[in-house]
Amino acid sequence: MGKEAILYERLPNEKVRCTACARYCEIGKNQIGLCGIRGNVDGKLDLFVYGRVITGHVDPIEKKPVVHYRPGTKIFSIATTGCNWLCKYCQNYDISQRRKVEGTEMTPEEVVQLTLDYKADAIAYTYNQPSIFIEFAKDIGVLARKKGLFNVFVSNGYDTPQTVKMMGEFLDCITVDFKGSAEPQFTRRYIGVPDPKPIFDTLLEIRDKTDIHVEITDLIVPQVGDNLEYATKLCKFIYDEFGPDMPIHFLRFHPDYKMMEFDSTPVRTLEKHVEVAKKEGLRYAYVGNVPGHPMEHTYCPECKNIAIKRFGFDIEGWNLDDNNCCKFCGYKLPIIGKLSENYRRERFQFVF
């Protein structure tokens, strides 16, 4: 379909400046931005993938990963082509690094109806960076809320005040995924991002200007992206700016795309990162992509018992009362929403 974008500024000589991400691409007439989906058409910025959905899946919310917001819910996950990052390890590279506009034509109304048809609770904008197609996501998300659904971004956080303002119009939850603990050398070499500072700025903007629930993830890549010094800096930032209850997930890397020669992250490396988080005062630090690891569970900070028991993306035990207080000691955990009945149902479905 395609549609004129909202997040951009006109410049002299029919150039435009895109304000959807922190690259702020300045795009000449009939040229395309780095993401591959926002381009200058006769002096206007078009979002080429408006109304184009490249893939759709039903997933557990825990897969995003989100574990402190609406646990057990079913999420309809969608994406477009393109991305503003150039991650050499991307497991979704066929979508994110594709520079050809493709996908099923769908209106926002059709996306929302399909979500309802699959009895999902929410829509996740994921697999590529959602802020680059945020105008399309917003139109879907506003309709979704009217139908009782909520909206989730799985984001790299490389955004702008303009995108955060638009998020505030429809978004309920976001995971911001740091890579390699935001070590600049790692982001430059393996992501094509010169400076990770805009990610930190985005988090502060979300905190100060919206009511969006935030969780942090950190992909730990062995040898090149497992610097404990930077992990300490990241955890200190989270504690200082968001307090001890912000969840952080340390994710295991698996070889993919242009980094097939690397090994998967040793589990002990992930455990060291959890130890760093705990030392810095973060109460809810998780190990991700290691099904069966004890750090998948949520523990009560007061009595240390398992409050929520998980295996992978499944919830196997729920030791909280109706107010999300620990059944063992009464401590109130910062979990938003009660356990959804959907957690008992099939939460993995390929749609297209």
C-alpha positions, 0 to 999 in steps of 0.5 A: 500500500504505502503511505506518507510518513508522519515522522519527518522534516522537510529540508531545502532542495526537496530533501527530507530528514527522517525522525523515526530513529536516531540515525536521522537519515537525510534523504534526497529526492527518490532516495531511500533511508538505511532501513530500506522502507522509508524513502523520499518520493517527490519531496515527501517521506513515504512509509513503503511498508504501510499495510504490508505484513511480512509475517504473523505468529501467535506467541506467548508474551514470555517469548518477547521476553516479557515476564512482569506484564500480563503473564500467560497472555497470547500475543499476535506478533507481526513485522514488516521488512527492513531495519535500522540496525545491521546486526551480523547475528540477527536470527530474523535477518531474512526479514530485517535485512531484506531491502525489498518491500514485500508482505501480505497486504493488510489494513490495520482493521484486518490485523486487529480482526486476525488477532481477535480471530486467534483469541490473542490478547495483544499485538506485538510489533517485533522481528524487526525494529518497530519504530521504523514502521511506527505510523502503521503500528500506531494505526493498528494499536489505536484500533487494538486498544478499542477492542480490548487488546494491548500493544507490545514493542520488541525494540532496540531502543534506537529511537527519538523523542518523536517516536516516544511521543507517538508510542505514548498514544498506543503502546502499553509495554516495551522490551528494550534489547541492549546488545553486548551490554551497549559496549560501543566497540561491539555496537560499531563492529557488529551492529553498525551503530556508532554510539549506543547513547540514544538507547539510554536517552530513549529509556529516560524519555519513555520513563518521563513522558509515558506510562509504558511498562519497560523490561530490559534485555541484553544479548550476551555474545561470547568473547566479543559482547560479554564485557562484565565492565559494561554489564556493570555500567548498564545495571548501574544505569538501570538501578539508578534511573529505574530502581531495583524492580526493573526486570533484566534478561540476559539472553543466550546468543546462538550462531546465525547469519554472518556469525556462524563461526561463533559458539553459543554463549556459555551458561556460566557467562550468563550466570556471571551477568546475573550476579553482576545485576544482583550485586548492583541491586537489581532484584529481578535478573533472568537467564534467557534462551536456556530452558530449565535454568533456575534463573528463568523463575521469578523469586520473591525478594523477601523470602527467596521462594519461587513466586513464578515457576517457568520452563522456557516460555511456559508457566508451571507454577504460580505462588502469588495471590490475587494481589500478586503478593507472595503466598509464602510471606505476603511480599507484593511483587511488581507484576502487572495483571493476573495470570491469564487463562490463556497460559493453559492453552496452545500459545504457539501458532504459525499464521503466515 
